[in-house]
Amino acid sequence: MTKKWNEKSWQKDFLSMKSHSPSDAKLLMGGVKGLKDAWRLGVLHVEYERLKKKQMQQDQ
């Protein structure tokens, strides 16, 4: 399963926000291959939303 990138991809945005472990970067770029990957991607998405909210509050 390959994910095609688009301009509004939260994964692409999240990769540029902070440094990631090689396994997390591979997951963000390559997509989910099983249940464990899906769980980890969900955790990363929650972290992304938290950082994005913090970043928006600092910009105001």
C-alpha distance matrix in Angstrom:
0.0 3.8 6.6 9.8 12.9 16.0 19.5 19.5 16.5 17.9 15.7 17.2 20.6 20.4 19.7 22.9 24.9 25.3 24.5 21.7 21.3 19.0 16.7 16.6 16.1 13.1 11.6 12.7 11.4 8.0 7.0 7.5 7.2 10.4 13.6 15.1 12.4 12.7 16.4 16.5 14.6 17.2 20.0 19.0 19.0 22.4 23.6 22.5 24.4 27.4 27.5 27.1 30.0 32.1 31.6 32.6 35.7 36.7 36.5 39.0
3.8 0.0 3.8 6.5 9.6 12.9 16.3 16.8 13.9 15.8 13.5 14.3 17.9 18.2 17.2 20.2 22.5 23.2 22.5 20.1 20.1 17.8 16.1 15.7 14.4 11.8 10.8 11.0 8.9 6.2 6.4 8.6 9.5 13.0 16.0 16.9 13.6 14.0 17.6 17.1 14.7 17.5 20.0 18.4 18.2 21.9 22.7 21.1 23.2 26.2 25.9 25.3 28.4 30.4 29.5 30.5 33.8 34.6 34.1 36.7
6.6 3.8 0.0 3.8 6.3 9.4 12.8 13.1 10.2 12.3 10.5 11.4 14.7 15.4 14.9 17.7 19.9 21.0 20.9 18.9 19.6 17.8 16.3 15.0 13.6 11.8 10.5 9.5 7.7 6.5 6.0 8.9 11.1 14.2 16.5 17.3 13.8 13.5 16.9 16.2 13.2 15.7 18.3 16.4 15.7 19.4 20.3 18.3 20.1 23.4 23.0 22.1 25.1 27.3 26.3 27.1 30.4 31.3 30.7 33.2
9.8 6.5 3.8 0.0 3.8 6.6 10.3 11.3 9.3 12.3 11.1 10.9 14.2 15.7 15.2 17.3 19.9 21.5 21.7 20.3 21.5 19.7 18.8 17.4 15.3 14.0 13.3 11.5 9.2 9.1 9.4 12.6 14.9 18.0 20.2 20.9 17.3 16.9 20.1 19.3 16.0 18.3 20.8 18.4 17.4 21.1 21.8 19.2 20.9 24.3 23.6 22.2 25.3 27.5 26.0 26.6 30.1 30.9 29.8 32.4
12.9 9.6 6.3 3.8 0.0 3.8 6.9 8.3 6.4 9.6 8.7 7.7 10.8 12.8 12.5 14.1 16.7 18.7 19.3 18.4 20.2 18.9 18.5 16.5 14.1 13.8 13.2 10.5 8.6 10.0 10.6 14.0 16.8 19.8 21.6 21.8 18.1 17.7 20.4 19.1 15.7 17.8 19.9 17.1 15.9 19.5 19.8 16.9 18.6 21.9 20.8 19.2 22.4 24.5 22.8 23.3 26.9 27.5 26.3 28.9
16.0 12.9 9.4 6.6 3.8 0.0 3.8 5.5 5.5 9.2 9.8 8.6 10.6 13.4 13.8 14.7 16.9 19.6 20.8 20.4 22.6 21.7 21.5 19.1 16.8 17.0 16.2 13.1 11.8 13.6 13.7 16.8 19.9 22.5 23.9 24.3 20.7 19.7 22.3 21.2 17.5 19.0 21.1 18.3 16.5 19.8 20.3 17.0 18.1 21.5 20.5 18.2 21.2 23.6 21.6 21.6 25.3 26.1 24.5 26.8
19.5 16.3 12.8 10.3 6.9 3.8 0.0 3.8 5.6 8.8 10.2 8.3 9.0 12.4 13.2 13.2 15.2 18.3 20.1 20.3 23.0 22.6 22.8 20.1 17.7 18.6 18.1 14.6 13.7 16.1 16.3 19.5 22.8 25.2 26.3 26.4 22.8 21.8 23.9 22.5 18.8 20.0 21.7 18.7 16.7 19.6 19.8 16.1 17.0 20.2 18.8 16.1 19.1 21.3 19.0 18.8 22.5 23.1 21.2 23.6
19.5 16.8 13.1 11.3 8.3 5.5 3.8 0.0 3.8 6.2 8.8 8.2 8.0 11.0 12.9 13.2 14.3 17.5 19.7 19.7 22.5 22.6 22.3 19.2 17.5 18.7 17.4 13.8 14.0 16.3 15.7 18.4 21.9 23.9 24.5 24.6 21.2 19.8 21.6 20.4 16.7 17.3 19.1 16.4 13.8 16.6 17.1 13.5 13.8 17.2 16.3 13.5 16.2 18.8 16.9 16.4 20.1 21.2 19.6 21.7
16.5 13.9 10.2 9.3 6.4 5.5 5.6 3.8 0.0 3.8 5.4 5.5 6.6 8.7 10.3 11.6 12.9 15.6 17.2 16.7 19.2 19.1 18.7 15.6 14.0 15.0 13.6 10.1 10.4 12.7 12.1 14.8 18.4 20.4 21.1 21.1 17.6 16.4 18.3 17.0 13.3 14.4 16.2 13.4 11.2 14.5 14.9 11.6 12.7 16.1 15.3 13.2 16.2 18.6 17.1 17.4 20.9 21.9 20.9 23.2
17.9 15.8 12.3 12.3 9.6 9.2 8.8 6.2 3.8 0.0 3.8 5.5 5.0 5.9 8.6 10.1 10.4 12.9 14.9 14.4 17.2 17.8 17.2 13.8 12.8 14.5 12.8 9.2 10.8 13.4 12.4 14.6 18.3 19.9 20.0 19.6 16.3 15.1 16.2 14.7 11.2 11.9 13.1 10.2 7.9 11.0 11.2 7.8 9.0 12.4 11.7 9.9 13.0 15.3 14.2 14.8 18.1 19.2 18.7 21.1
15.7 13.5 10.5 11.1 8.7 9.8 10.2 8.8 5.4 3.8 0.0 3.8 5.4 5.0 6.2 8.9 9.9 11.5 12.6 11.6 14.0 14.2 13.6 10.4 9.1 10.7 9.3 5.5 7.2 10.0 9.5 12.1 15.7 17.5 18.1 17.3 13.8 13.3 14.8 12.6 9.3 11.2 12.2 8.9 8.0 11.6 11.2 8.5 11.0 13.8 12.8 12.0 15.4 17.1 16.1 17.4 20.5 21.2 21.0 23.7
17.2 14.3 11.4 10.9 7.7 8.6 8.3 8.2 5.5 5.5 3.8 0.0 3.8 5.5 5.2 6.8 9.0 11.1 12.3 12.1 14.8 14.7 15.0 12.2 9.8 11.6 11.3 7.6 7.6 11.1 11.7 14.9 18.2 20.5 21.4 20.5 16.9 16.8 18.4 16.0 12.9 14.9 15.7 12.1 11.5 14.7 13.9 10.7 13.2 15.8 14.0 12.9 16.6 17.9 16.1 17.5 20.9 21.0 20.3 23.3
20.6 17.9 14.7 14.2 10.8 10.6 9.0 8.0 6.6 5.0 5.4 3.8 0.0 3.8 5.5 5.5 6.5 9.5 11.8 12.4 15.7 16.4 17.0 13.7 11.8 14.3 13.9 10.1 11.1 14.5 14.7 17.5 21.0 22.9 23.3 22.2 18.9 18.5 19.4 17.0 14.0 15.3 15.5 11.9 10.9 13.5 12.2 8.7 10.8 13.1 10.9 9.5 13.2 14.4 12.3 13.7 17.1 17.2 16.5 19.6
20.4 18.2 15.4 15.7 12.8 13.4 12.4 11.0 8.7 5.9 5.0 5.5 3.8 0.0 3.8 5.4 5.0 7.0 9.1 9.3 12.6 13.9 14.3 10.8 9.6 12.6 11.9 8.5 10.5 13.9 13.8 16.1 19.5 21.0 21.1 19.6 16.5 16.3 16.7 14.0 11.5 12.8 12.4 8.7 8.5 10.9 9.0 6.0 9.2 10.9 8.8 8.7 12.4 13.2 11.9 14.0 16.9 17.0 17.2 20.2
19.7 17.2 14.9 15.2 12.5 13.8 13.2 12.9 10.3 8.6 6.2 5.2 5.5 3.8 0.0 3.8 5.6 6.3 7.1 7.2 10.4 11.1 12.2 9.3 7.0 10.2 10.6 7.5 8.7 12.3 13.2 15.9 18.9 20.9 21.5 19.7 16.4 17.1 17.8 14.7 12.5 14.7 14.2 10.4 11.2 13.8 11.7 9.4 12.9 14.3 11.9 12.2 15.9 16.3 14.7 17.1 20.0 19.5 19.6 23.0
22.9 20.2 17.7 17.3 14.1 14.7 13.2 13.2 11.6 10.1 8.9 6.8 5.5 5.4 3.8 0.0 3.8 5.8 7.6 9.4 12.9 13.8 15.5 12.8 10.4 13.6 14.4 11.2 11.9 15.6 16.8 19.6 22.6 24.6 25.2 23.4 20.2 20.7 21.3 18.2 16.0 17.9 17.1 13.3 13.8 15.9 13.5 10.8 13.8 14.9 11.8 11.7 15.4 15.3 13.0 15.5 18.4 17.4 17.2 20.7
24.9 22.5 19.9 19.9 16.7 16.9 15.2 14.3 12.9 10.4 9.9 9.0 6.5 5.0 5.6 3.8 0.0 3.8 7.2 9.4 13.1 15.0 16.4 13.3 11.9 15.5 15.6 12.6 14.2 17.8 18.3 20.6 23.8 25.3 25.3 23.4 20.5 20.7 20.6 17.6 15.7 16.9 15.6 12.0 12.5 13.8 10.9 8.5 11.3 11.7 8.3 8.8 12.3 11.7 9.8 12.7 15.2 14.2 14.6 18.1
25.3 23.2 21.0 21.5 18.7 19.6 18.3 17.5 15.6 12.9 11.5 11.1 9.5 7.0 6.3 5.8 3.8 0.0 3.8 6.5 10.2 12.5 14.3 11.5 10.6 14.4 14.9 12.6 14.5 17.8 18.5 20.5 23.4 24.7 24.7 22.2 19.6 20.5 20.0 16.6 15.5 17.0 15.1 11.7 13.2 14.3 10.9 9.8 13.0 12.7 9.6 11.3 14.5 13.3 12.1 15.5 17.4 16.2 17.2 20.7
24.5 22.5 20.9 21.7 19.3 20.8 20.1 19.7 17.2 14.9 12.6 12.3 11.8 9.1 7.1 7.6 7.2 3.8 0.0 3.8 7.0 9.3 11.6 9.7 8.6 12.3 13.6 12.1 13.6 16.7 17.9 19.7 22.1 23.5 23.9 21.1 18.6 20.1 19.7 16.0 15.5 17.6 15.6 12.4 14.7 16.0 12.8 12.2 15.8 15.5 12.8 14.8 18.0 16.8 15.8 19.2 21.1 19.8 21.0 24.4
21.7 20.1 18.9 20.3 18.4 20.4 20.3 19.7 16.7 14.4 11.6 12.1 12.4 9.3 7.2 9.4 9.4 6.5 3.8 0.0 3.8 6.4 8.0 6.0 5.8 9.4 10.3 9.6 11.6 14.1 15.0 16.5 18.7 20.0 20.3 17.5 15.0 16.9 16.5 12.7 12.6 15.0 13.1 10.1 13.1 14.7 11.8 11.8 15.6 15.7 13.7 15.8 18.9 18.3 17.8 21.0 22.9 22.2 23.4 26.7
21.3 20.1 19.6 21.5 20.2 22.6 23.0 22.5 19.2 17.2 14.0 14.8 15.7 12.6 10.4 12.9 13.1 10.2 7.0 3.8 0.0 3.8 5.4 5.2 6.2 8.6 9.9 10.6 12.3 14.0 15.1 16.0 17.5 18.6 19.1 15.9 14.0 16.5 16.1 12.3 13.0 15.8 13.9 11.6 15.0 16.6 14.1 14.7 18.4 18.4 16.9 19.2 22.2 21.6 21.4 24.6 26.4 25.7 27.1 30.3
19.0 17.8 17.8 19.7 18.9 21.7 22.6 22.6 19.1 17.8 14.2 14.7 16.4 13.9 11.1 13.8 15.0 12.5 9.3 6.4 3.8 0.0 3.8 5.5 5.1 6.1 8.6 9.9 10.6 11.7 13.5 14.8 15.8 17.5 18.8 15.9 13.6 16.5 16.9 13.3 13.7 17.1 15.9 13.5 16.6 18.8 16.8 16.9 20.6 21.2 19.7 21.5 24.7 24.5 23.9 26.9 29.1 28.5 29.5 32.8
16.7 16.1 16.3 18.8 18.5 21.5 22.8 22.3 18.7 17.2 13.6 15.0 17.0 14.3 12.2 15.5 16.4 14.3 11.6 8.0 5.4 3.8 0.0 3.8 5.5 5.1 6.2 8.7 10.0 10.2 11.2 11.7 12.5 13.9 15.0 12.1 9.9 13.1 13.5 10.2 11.0 14.5 13.6 11.9 15.0 17.3 15.9 16.4 19.9 20.7 19.8 21.6 24.6 24.8 24.7 27.5 29.6 29.4 30.5 33.6
16.6 15.7 15.0 17.4 16.5 19.1 20.1 19.2 15.6 13.8 10.4 12.2 13.7 10.8 9.3 12.8 13.3 11.5 9.7 6.0 5.2 5.5 3.8 0.0 3.8 5.4 5.0 6.1 8.6 9.7 10.1 10.9 12.8 14.0 14.6 11.9 9.3 11.6 11.8 8.2 8.2 11.5 10.6 8.3 11.4 13.7 12.3 12.5 16.1 17.0 16.2 17.9 20.9 21.2 21.1 23.8 25.9 26.0 27.0 30.0
16.1 14.4 13.6 15.3 14.1 16.8 17.7 17.5 14.0 12.8 9.1 9.8 11.8 9.6 7.0 10.4 11.9 10.6 8.6 5.8 6.2 5.1 5.5 3.8 0.0 3.8 5.4 5.1 6.2 8.3 9.9 11.9 14.0 16.0 17.2 15.0 11.8 13.9 14.8 11.4 10.4 13.8 13.4 10.4 12.7 15.5 13.9 13.2 16.8 18.1 16.6 17.8 21.2 21.5 20.7 23.4 25.9 25.6 26.2 29.4
13.1 11.8 11.8 14.0 13.8 17.0 18.6 18.7 15.0 14.5 10.7 11.6 14.3 12.6 10.2 13.6 15.5 14.4 12.3 9.4 8.6 6.1 5.1 5.4 3.8 0.0 3.8 5.5 5.2 5.6 7.8 9.7 11.1 13.6 15.6 13.7 10.4 13.0 14.6 11.7 10.8 14.6 14.8 12.4 14.5 17.6 16.6 16.0 19.4 21.0 19.9 20.9 24.2 24.9 24.2 26.5 29.2 29.1 29.6 32.7
11.6 10.8 10.5 13.3 13.2 16.2 18.1 17.4 13.6 12.8 9.3 11.3 13.9 11.9 10.6 14.4 15.6 14.9 13.6 10.3 9.9 8.6 6.2 5.0 5.4 3.8 0.0 3.8 5.5 5.2 5.2 6.5 8.7 10.8 12.3 10.7 7.1 9.2 11.1 8.5 7.3 11.1 11.8 9.8 11.7 14.9 14.5 14.1 17.2 19.1 18.6 19.4 22.5 23.6 23.3 25.4 27.9 28.4 28.9 31.8
12.7 11.0 9.5 11.5 10.5 13.1 14.6 13.8 10.1 9.2 5.5 7.6 10.1 8.5 7.5 11.2 12.6 12.6 12.1 9.6 10.6 9.9 8.7 6.1 5.1 5.5 3.8 0.0 3.8 5.8 5.9 8.4 11.4 13.5 14.7 13.4 9.7 10.7 12.4 9.8 7.4 10.7 11.6 8.7 9.8 13.3 12.8 11.5 14.5 16.8 16.0 16.3 19.6 20.8 20.2 22.1 24.9 25.3 25.6 28.5
11.4 8.9 7.7 9.2 8.6 11.8 13.7 14.0 10.4 10.8 7.2 7.6 11.1 10.5 8.7 11.9 14.2 14.5 13.6 11.6 12.3 10.6 10.0 8.6 6.2 5.2 5.5 3.8 0.0 3.8 6.0 9.5 11.9 14.8 16.8 15.8 12.1 13.3 15.6 13.2 10.9 14.3 15.3 12.5 13.3 16.9 16.4 14.6 17.6 20.0 18.9 18.8 22.3 23.6 22.4 24.2 27.3 27.5 27.4 30.4
8.0 6.2 6.5 9.1 10.0 13.6 16.1 16.3 12.7 13.4 10.0 11.1 14.5 13.9 12.3 15.6 17.8 17.8 16.7 14.1 14.0 11.7 10.2 9.7 8.3 5.6 5.2 5.8 3.8 0.0 3.8 7.0 8.7 12.0 14.6 14.1 10.4 11.9 14.8 13.0 11.0 14.5 16.1 14.0 14.8 18.4 18.4 17.1 19.9 22.4 21.8 21.8 25.1 26.5 25.7 27.4 30.4 30.8 30.8 33.7
7.0 6.4 6.0 9.4 10.6 13.7 16.3 15.7 12.1 12.4 9.5 11.7 14.7 13.8 13.2 16.8 18.3 18.5 17.9 15.0 15.1 13.5 11.2 10.1 9.9 7.8 5.2 5.9 6.0 3.8 0.0 3.8 6.6 9.5 11.6 11.7 8.0 8.6 11.8 10.8 8.4 11.6 13.8 12.2 12.7 16.2 16.9 15.9 18.2 20.9 20.8 20.8 23.8 25.6 25.2 26.6 29.5 30.3 30.4 33.0
7.5 8.6 8.9 12.6 14.0 16.8 19.5 18.4 14.8 14.6 12.1 14.9 17.5 16.1 15.9 19.6 20.6 20.5 19.7 16.5 16.0 14.8 11.7 10.9 11.9 9.7 6.5 8.4 9.5 7.0 3.8 0.0 3.8 5.8 7.9 8.4 5.2 5.7 9.2 9.1 7.6 10.4 12.8 12.3 12.9 16.0 17.2 16.9 18.9 21.4 22.0 22.3 24.8 26.7 26.8 28.2 30.8 31.9 32.4 34.8
7.2 9.5 11.1 14.9 16.8 19.9 22.8 21.9 18.4 18.3 15.7 18.2 21.0 19.5 18.9 22.6 23.8 23.4 22.1 18.7 17.5 15.8 12.5 12.8 14.0 11.1 8.7 11.4 11.9 8.7 6.6 3.8 0.0 3.8 7.3 8.2 6.1 7.6 10.8 11.1 10.7 13.4 15.5 15.4 16.4 19.3 20.4 20.4 22.5 24.8 25.4 25.9 28.5 30.2 30.4 31.9 34.4 35.5 36.0 38.5
10.4 13.0 14.2 18.0 19.8 22.5 25.2 23.9 20.4 19.9 17.5 20.5 22.9 21.0 20.9 24.6 25.3 24.7 23.5 20.0 18.6 17.5 13.9 14.0 16.0 13.6 10.8 13.5 14.8 12.0 9.5 5.8 3.8 0.0 3.8 5.6 5.3 6.3 8.8 10.1 10.6 12.5 14.5 15.4 16.5 18.8 20.2 20.8 22.6 24.7 25.7 26.5 28.7 30.5 31.1 32.6 34.8 36.1 36.9 39.2
13.6 16.0 16.5 20.2 21.6 23.9 26.3 24.5 21.1 20.0 18.1 21.4 23.3 21.1 21.5 25.2 25.3 24.7 23.9 20.3 19.1 18.8 15.0 14.6 17.2 15.6 12.3 14.7 16.8 14.6 11.6 7.9 7.3 3.8 0.0 3.8 5.4 5.0 6.2 8.7 9.8 10.7 12.6 14.3 15.3 16.9 18.7 19.9 21.3 23.1 24.6 25.6 27.3 29.1 30.2 31.6 33.5 35.0 36.1 38.1
15.1 16.9 17.3 20.9 21.8 24.3 26.4 24.6 21.1 19.6 17.3 20.5 22.2 19.6 19.7 23.4 23.4 22.2 21.1 17.5 15.9 15.9 12.1 11.9 15.0 13.7 10.7 13.4 15.8 14.1 11.7 8.4 8.2 5.6 3.8 0.0 3.8 5.5 5.2 6.3 8.6 10.0 10.8 12.4 14.3 15.8 16.9 18.4 20.3 21.6 22.8 24.3 26.2 27.5 28.6 30.4 32.2 33.4 34.7 36.9
12.4 13.6 13.8 17.3 18.1 20.7 22.8 21.2 17.6 16.3 13.8 16.9 18.9 16.5 16.4 20.2 20.5 19.6 18.6 15.0 14.0 13.6 9.9 9.3 11.8 10.4 7.1 9.7 12.1 10.4 8.0 5.2 6.1 5.3 5.4 3.8 0.0 3.8 5.4 5.1 6.0 8.5 9.8 10.4 12.1 14.3 15.3 16.1 18.3 20.0 20.8 22.0 24.2 25.6 26.3 28.1 30.2 31.3 32.3 34.7
12.7 14.0 13.5 16.9 17.7 19.7 21.8 19.8 16.4 15.1 13.3 16.8 18.5 16.3 17.1 20.7 20.7 20.5 20.1 16.9 16.5 16.5 13.1 11.6 13.9 13.0 9.2 10.7 13.3 11.9 8.6 5.7 7.6 6.3 5.0 5.5 3.8 0.0 3.8 5.5 5.1 6.2 8.8 9.9 10.5 12.6 14.4 15.1 16.6 18.6 20.0 20.7 22.6 24.5 25.4 26.7 28.8 30.3 31.2 33.3
16.4 17.6 16.9 20.1 20.4 22.3 23.9 21.6 18.3 16.2 14.8 18.4 19.4 16.7 17.8 21.3 20.6 20.0 19.7 16.5 16.1 16.9 13.5 11.8 14.8 14.6 11.1 12.4 15.6 14.8 11.8 9.2 10.8 8.8 6.2 5.2 5.4 3.8 0.0 3.8 5.5 5.2 6.4 8.8 10.0 11.0 12.7 14.4 15.7 17.1 18.8 20.1 21.6 23.2 24.5 26.0 27.7 29.2 30.6 32.5
16.5 17.1 16.2 19.3 19.1 21.2 22.5 20.4 17.0 14.7 12.6 16.0 17.0 14.0 14.7 18.2 17.6 16.6 16.0 12.7 12.3 13.3 10.2 8.2 11.4 11.7 8.5 9.8 13.2 13.0 10.8 9.1 11.1 10.1 8.7 6.3 5.1 5.5 3.8 0.0 3.8 5.3 5.0 6.2 8.6 10.0 10.7 12.3 14.4 15.5 16.6 18.2 20.1 21.3 22.4 24.3 26.0 27.2 28.6 30.8
14.6 14.7 13.2 16.0 15.7 17.5 18.8 16.7 13.3 11.2 9.3 12.9 14.0 11.5 12.5 16.0 15.7 15.5 15.5 12.6 13.0 13.7 11.0 8.2 10.4 10.8 7.3 7.4 10.9 11.0 8.4 7.6 10.7 10.6 9.8 8.6 6.0 5.1 5.5 3.8 0.0 3.8 5.4 5.0 6.1 8.7 9.8 10.2 12.3 14.2 15.1 16.0 18.2 19.8 20.5 22.2 24.3 25.5 26.5 28.7
17.2 17.5 15.7 18.3 17.8 19.0 20.0 17.3 14.4 11.9 11.2 14.9 15.3 12.8 14.7 17.9 16.9 17.0 17.6 15.0 15.8 17.1 14.5 11.5 13.8 14.6 11.1 10.7 14.3 14.5 11.6 10.4 13.4 12.5 10.7 10.0 8.5 6.2 5.2 5.3 3.8 0.0 3.8 5.4 5.0 6.4 8.7 9.7 10.7 12.6 14.4 15.2 16.7 18.6 19.8 21.1 22.9 24.6 25.8 27.6
20.0 20.0 18.3 20.8 19.9 21.1 21.7 19.1 16.2 13.1 12.2 15.7 15.5 12.4 14.2 17.1 15.6 15.1 15.6 13.1 13.9 15.9 13.6 10.6 13.4 14.8 11.8 11.6 15.3 16.1 13.8 12.8 15.5 14.5 12.6 10.8 9.8 8.8 6.4 5.0 5.4 3.8 0.0 3.8 5.4 5.3 6.4 8.7 10.1 10.9 12.6 14.3 15.7 16.9 18.4 20.2 21.6 23.0 24.6 26.5
19.0 18.4 16.4 18.4 17.1 18.3 18.7 16.4 13.4 10.2 8.9 12.1 11.9 8.7 10.4 13.3 12.0 11.7 12.4 10.1 11.6 13.5 11.9 8.3 10.4 12.4 9.8 8.7 12.5 14.0 12.2 12.3 15.4 15.4 14.3 12.4 10.4 9.9 8.8 6.2 5.0 5.4 3.8 0.0 3.8 5.5 5.0 6.1 8.7 9.9 10.5 12.0 14.2 15.3 16.2 18.2 20.0 21.0 22.3 24.6
19.0 18.2 15.7 17.4 15.9 16.5 16.7 13.8 11.2 7.9 8.0 11.5 10.9 8.5 11.2 13.8 12.5 13.2 14.7 13.1 15.0 16.6 15.0 11.4 12.7 14.5 11.7 9.8 13.3 14.8 12.7 12.9 16.4 16.5 15.3 14.3 12.1 10.5 10.0 8.6 6.1 5.0 5.4 3.8 0.0 3.8 5.4 4.9 6.2 8.6 9.8 10.3 12.2 14.2 15.0 16.3 18.4 19.9 20.9 22.8
22.4 21.9 19.4 21.1 19.5 19.8 19.6 16.6 14.5 11.0 11.6 14.7 13.5 10.9 13.8 15.9 13.8 14.3 16.0 14.7 16.6 18.8 17.3 13.7 15.5 17.6 14.9 13.3 16.9 18.4 16.2 16.0 19.3 18.8 16.9 15.8 14.3 12.6 11.0 10.0 8.7 6.4 5.3 5.5 3.8 0.0 3.8 5.4 5.2 6.3 8.7 9.9 10.7 12.5 14.2 15.4 16.8 18.6 20.1 21.7
23.6 22.7 20.3 21.8 19.8 20.3 19.8 17.1 14.9 11.2 11.2 13.9 12.2 9.0 11.7 13.5 10.9 10.9 12.8 11.8 14.1 16.8 15.9 12.3 13.9 16.6 14.5 12.8 16.4 18.4 16.9 17.2 20.4 20.2 18.7 16.9 15.3 14.4 12.7 10.7 9.8 8.7 6.4 5.0 5.4 3.8 0.0 3.8 5.5 5.1 6.2 8.5 9.9 10.6 12.2 14.3 15.5 16.7 18.4 20.5
22.5 21.1 18.3 19.2 16.9 17.0 16.1 13.5 11.6 7.8 8.5 10.7 8.7 6.0 9.4 10.8 8.5 9.8 12.2 11.8 14.7 16.9 16.4 12.5 13.2 16.0 14.1 11.5 14.6 17.1 15.9 16.9 20.4 20.8 19.9 18.4 16.1 15.1 14.4 12.3 10.2 9.7 8.7 6.1 4.9 5.4 3.8 0.0 3.8 5.4 5.2 6.0 8.5 9.8 10.3 12.1 14.2 15.3 16.4 18.6
24.4 23.2 20.1 20.9 18.6 18.1 17.0 13.8 12.7 9.0 11.0 13.2 10.8 9.2 12.9 13.8 11.3 13.0 15.8 15.6 18.4 20.6 19.9 16.1 16.8 19.4 17.2 14.5 17.6 19.9 18.2 18.9 22.5 22.6 21.3 20.3 18.3 16.6 15.7 14.4 12.3 10.7 10.1 8.7 6.2 5.2 5.5 3.8 0.0 3.8 5.5 5.1 6.1 8.6 9.7 10.5 12.3 14.3 15.3 16.9
27.4 26.2 23.4 24.3 21.9 21.5 20.2 17.2 16.1 12.4 13.8 15.8 13.1 10.9 14.3 14.9 11.7 12.7 15.5 15.7 18.4 21.2 20.7 17.0 18.1 21.0 19.1 16.8 20.0 22.4 20.9 21.4 24.8 24.7 23.1 21.6 20.0 18.6 17.1 15.5 14.2 12.6 10.9 9.9 8.6 6.3 5.1 5.4 3.8 0.0 3.8 5.5 5.3 6.3 8.6 10.1 10.8 12.5 14.5 16.0
27.5 25.9 23.0 23.6 20.8 20.5 18.8 16.3 15.3 11.7 12.8 14.0 10.9 8.8 11.9 11.8 8.3 9.6 12.8 13.7 16.9 19.7 19.8 16.2 16.6 19.9 18.6 16.0 18.9 21.8 20.8 22.0 25.4 25.7 24.6 22.8 20.8 20.0 18.8 16.6 15.1 14.4 12.6 10.5 9.8 8.7 6.2 5.2 5.5 3.8 0.0 3.8 5.4 5.0 6.0 8.6 9.9 10.6 12.3 14.6
27.1 25.3 22.1 22.2 19.2 18.2 16.1 13.5 13.2 9.9 12.0 12.9 9.5 8.7 12.2 11.7 8.8 11.3 14.8 15.8 19.2 21.5 21.6 17.9 17.8 20.9 19.4 16.3 18.8 21.8 20.8 22.3 25.9 26.5 25.6 24.3 22.0 20.7 20.1 18.2 16.0 15.2 14.3 12.0 10.3 9.9 8.5 6.0 5.1 5.5 3.8 0.0 3.8 5.4 5.0 6.2 8.6 9.9 10.6 12.7
30.0 28.4 25.1 25.3 22.4 21.2 19.1 16.2 16.2 13.0 15.4 16.6 13.2 12.4 15.9 15.4 12.3 14.5 18.0 18.9 22.2 24.7 24.6 20.9 21.2 24.2 22.5 19.6 22.3 25.1 23.8 24.8 28.5 28.7 27.3 26.2 24.2 22.6 21.6 20.1 18.2 16.7 15.7 14.2 12.2 10.7 9.9 8.5 6.1 5.3 5.4 3.8 0.0 3.8 5.4 5.2 6.3 8.7 10.0 11.0
32.1 30.4 27.3 27.5 24.5 23.6 21.3 18.8 18.6 15.3 17.1 17.9 14.4 13.2 16.3 15.3 11.7 13.3 16.8 18.3 21.6 24.5 24.8 21.2 21.5 24.9 23.6 20.8 23.6 26.5 25.6 26.7 30.2 30.5 29.1 27.5 25.6 24.5 23.2 21.3 19.8 18.6 16.9 15.3 14.2 12.5 10.6 9.8 8.6 6.3 5.0 5.4 3.8 0.0 3.8 5.5 5.2 6.3 8.8 10.3
31.6 29.5 26.3 26.0 22.8 21.6 19.0 16.9 17.1 14.2 16.1 16.1 12.3 11.9 14.7 13.0 9.8 12.1 15.8 17.8 21.4 23.9 24.7 21.1 20.7 24.2 23.3 20.2 22.4 25.7 25.2 26.8 30.4 31.1 30.2 28.6 26.3 25.4 24.5 22.4 20.5 19.8 18.4 16.2 15.0 14.2 12.2 10.3 9.7 8.6 6.0 5.0 5.4 3.8 0.0 3.8 5.5 5.2 6.3 9.0
32.6 30.5 27.1 26.6 23.3 21.6 18.8 16.4 17.4 14.8 17.4 17.5 13.7 14.0 17.1 15.5 12.7 15.5 19.2 21.0 24.6 26.9 27.5 23.8 23.4 26.5 25.4 22.1 24.2 27.4 26.6 28.2 31.9 32.6 31.6 30.4 28.1 26.7 26.0 24.3 22.2 21.1 20.2 18.2 16.3 15.4 14.3 12.1 10.5 10.1 8.6 6.2 5.2 5.5 3.8 0.0 3.8 5.4 5.1 6.6
35.7 33.8 30.4 30.1 26.9 25.3 22.5 20.1 20.9 18.1 20.5 20.9 17.1 16.9 20.0 18.4 15.2 17.4 21.1 22.9 26.4 29.1 29.6 25.9 25.9 29.2 27.9 24.9 27.3 30.4 29.5 30.8 34.4 34.8 33.5 32.2 30.2 28.8 27.7 26.0 24.3 22.9 21.6 20.0 18.4 16.8 15.5 14.2 12.3 10.8 9.9 8.6 6.3 5.2 5.5 3.8 0.0 3.8 5.4 5.4
36.7 34.6 31.3 30.9 27.5 26.1 23.1 21.2 21.9 19.2 21.2 21.0 17.2 17.0 19.5 17.4 14.2 16.2 19.8 22.2 25.7 28.5 29.4 26.0 25.6 29.1 28.4 25.3 27.5 30.8 30.3 31.9 35.5 36.1 35.0 33.4 31.3 30.3 29.2 27.2 25.5 24.6 23.0 21.0 19.9 18.6 16.7 15.3 14.3 12.5 10.6 9.9 8.7 6.3 5.2 5.4 3.8 0.0 3.8 5.5
36.5 34.1 30.7 29.8 26.3 24.5 21.2 19.6 20.9 18.7 21.0 20.3 16.5 17.2 19.6 17.2 14.6 17.2 21.0 23.4 27.1 29.5 30.5 27.0 26.2 29.6 28.9 25.6 27.4 30.8 30.4 32.4 36.0 36.9 36.1 34.7 32.3 31.2 30.6 28.6 26.5 25.8 24.6 22.3 20.9 20.1 18.4 16.4 15.3 14.5 12.3 10.6 10.0 8.8 6.3 5.1 5.4 3.8 0.0 3.8
39.0 36.7 33.2 32.4 28.9 26.8 23.6 21.7 23.2 21.1 23.7 23.3 19.6 20.2 23.0 20.7 18.1 20.7 24.4 26.7 30.3 32.8 33.6 30.0 29.4 32.7 31.8 28.5 30.4 33.7 33.0 34.8 38.5 39.2 38.1 36.9 34.7 33.3 32.5 30.8 28.7 27.6 26.5 24.6 22.8 21.7 20.5 18.6 16.9 16.0 14.6 12.7 11.0 10.3 9.0 6.6 5.4 5.5 3.8 0.0
